[in-house]
Amino acid sequence: MDFPRLIDYSTRNYLYQTLSNCHEYRVNLYYYALNIGVFALFVLIVSAILYHCYKNKLTDYEREQRNLRDQDYILSKIRFYQVQSKATQDGKMSGITNLPYTEDYTSSR
């Protein structure tokens, strides 16, 4: 059974082509809008990061203070380990457990 056709073939073809062109135009428009939006977002994020890094840059005085603080910390650790090593070498502490010797143990030696 053949279904009745309500419009002519040429009219149907014209409408199909028009709708296809509209769809293609819409897809291209969305494609370019999305790409431009993503690019703008990328530029905005990179600009914000660079601006933040530029504004939070340490001054020469702050950099010098940080270096002095780091040097002081390193020297305090060196002094601590030197004192600890000297205490171990003097025999006040056990080399294995780093516990101090008691008087009873040192006198029986």
N, C-alpha and C positions, 0 to 999 in steps of 0.2 A: 504494500500500500504506500502510495506516494503522498507525503505531507504537502499541504498547500503552502506556497511561498507568497508571503505578503508583500515583499519588495522585489524589485528587479535586480538581476545579478550585478549590473553596473553600479547601481545605487549601493548595494551591499558592499561591493568592492571599494567604492569611494569612502563609505563610512569606516570600513575596516582600516584602510590606509590612513585616514584622518586620525582615528583613534591610536593607531600604531605610532604615527608621528607625534601625537600629544604625549604618549607614554615615553617615547625616546627623548623628547624635549625635557619632560619632567625628571627622568633618570639622570640626564646630563646636568640639569640644574641642581639636583640633590648632590650629585658627585662633586661638582665644583664648590658648592656651598659647604659641604662637609670638609673637603680638602683645605679650603681657605680658613674655615673655622679651626681645624686642627693645627694648621700652620700658625695662626694668630695665637692660639693657646700656647703652643710651643715657644714662640717668641716671647710671650708674656712671662712664662715661667722662667726661661733663661735670663731675661732681663731682671726679674725680681731677685733671682739668685745672685747675679753679678752685682746688683745694687746693694744687696744685703752684705755681701763679702766686702764691698768697697767701704760701706759705712762702718762696719765692725772691725776694721783694720786696727791693730794695736799701734799706739804711738811709740816713739822711740823710748820714752821714759818707761812706759808699761812693759815694753819688750825687755828693757834692761832690768827692771824689777823682777820679771819672771825668770830671767837667766840667773840673777843672784839667788832667788829662792830655790831654783833647781840645783845650783852649785852648793848651796848650804845643805840641802837635803842629801845630796850625794856625799858630801864631806862628813855629815853626821853618821851616815851608814858606814862609811869607811872607819871612822873613829870607833863606832860600836863594835864592829867586827875585829878591830885591832885589840880593843880591851878584852873582848871575849876570847880571842886567840891567846893573849898574854895570860889570862886567868887559867886557861887550860894548860898552858906550858908551865906555869908556876906550880901546878899540881893541886890547885884548889878545887878543880872540877874533874870529873871522870871524862875521859875522851870518848867513851861510847855513848853514855846516856846524858852527858852534860849536867849531871847532878853533882852538887858539892860533896866532897868527902866529909865524913864525920870524924870527930877526934879519935874515936875508938879504932876506926879502921886505919887511920894514918899512923897511930902509935904502935899498932901491931905489925906494921910493915917492917 
